[in-house]
Amino acid sequence: MNKASFYHFVLNERGAKNEYGIFAEAVFNDLMFPKDTSDFHIISTYIEEYGSGDMSLSIFDQLYEKYTEWQKF
């Protein structure tokens, strides 16, 4: 089972030429992004309150779903 935080998971999407890549780049550039947690509510609340326009909640939901599937392996 993978134990990496959501932040570390999403960095794998950096450089992708799609909405996931844009989201990942915004997360990487946000120095205050909660890097050490995997808690859905903490991350989604942060994005709602402090996230940039490139941190779409719908993209976050999709990436978080991929993250939970990835954690199973």
C-alpha positions in Angstrom: 0.0 0.0 0.0 1.4 3.4 -1.0 1.7 5.9 1.8 2.7 9.0 -0.1 0.8 12.2 0.6 -1.6 13.6 -2.0 0.9 16.4 -2.8 3.6 13.9 -3.7 1.2 11.8 -5.8 0.0 14.8 -7.8 3.5 16.0 -8.6 3.6 13.0 -10.9 1.2 14.9 -13.2 3.5 17.9 -13.6 4.4 18.4 -17.2 1.2 16.7 -18.5 -0.4 18.7 -21.3 -3.9 18.5 -19.8 -5.9 19.8 -16.8 -4.1 17.5 -14.4 -0.8 19.0 -15.4 -2.1 22.5 -14.9 -3.5 21.5 -11.5 -0.2 19.9 -10.5 1.9 22.9 -11.6 -0.4 25.2 -9.5 0.0 22.9 -6.5 3.8 22.8 -6.9 4.0 26.6 -7.1 1.8 27.1 -4.0 4.3 27.2 -1.1 1.5 26.9 1.5 -0.3 23.9 0.0 -0.7 21.2 2.6 2.1 18.8 1.6 2.0 16.3 4.4 -1.6 15.3 4.4 -3.9 13.0 2.5 -7.1 14.1 4.1 -9.7 15.0 1.5 -11.4 17.6 3.6 -8.3 19.4 4.6 -7.1 19.6 1.0 -10.5 20.6 -0.5 -11.0 23.3 2.2 -7.5 24.7 1.4 -8.3 24.7 -2.3 -11.7 26.4 -1.7 -10.2 29.1 0.6 -6.7 29.7 -0.8 -6.2 27.8 -4.1 -5.4 29.6 -7.3 -7.7 29.6 -10.3 -5.8 26.7 -11.7 -6.8 24.5 -8.7 -10.2 23.4 -9.9 -12.2 21.5 -7.3 -13.6 19.2 -10.0 -10.0 18.3 -11.2 -9.1 17.8 -7.5 -12.0 15.4 -7.1 -10.8 13.4 -10.2 -7.2 13.3 -9.0 -8.1 12.4 -5.5 -10.1 9.4 -6.8 -7.0 8.4 -8.8 -5.0 8.8 -5.7 -7.2 6.6 -3.6 -7.0 3.9 -6.3 -3.2 4.2 -6.4 -2.9 3.9 -2.7 -4.3 0.4 -2.8 -1.2 -0.9 -4.6 
